[in-house]
Amino acid sequence: MTEQARESARSVRIFLLDDHEVVRRGVAALLCAEDDLEIVGEAGTAAEAEIDTAEYDERLATLR
């Protein structure tokens, strides 16, 4: 297993969804401070998220 694969296996991959960009930025800033959390994408609407998440294998989505 490569180092990158090991790192990905340890990380919690997160896709952020909120209609307020400032909220998404704030949450992303807090989560990025943690070594084991990775923001893989974000969207402002459910329609955007549906399209965007097709390319990710995220483990957790934040919904508000």
GICORSUL-V687824 format. One line per field, one symbol per residue. ss: DSSP state (h for helix, s for strand, l for the rest). psi: psi as a letter, one per 20 degrees, with the letter a starting at -180 (. if undefined). A space follows every 10 residues. Layout:
ss = ???
psi = ???
//
This chain:
ss = llhhhhhhhh lsssssslll hhhhhhhhhh hhllllssss sssllhhhhh hhhhhlllls ssll
psi = prghggghhh qoppppoqio hhgggggggg hiiphjppoi rqqirhgghg ghihiqmqip ppq.
//
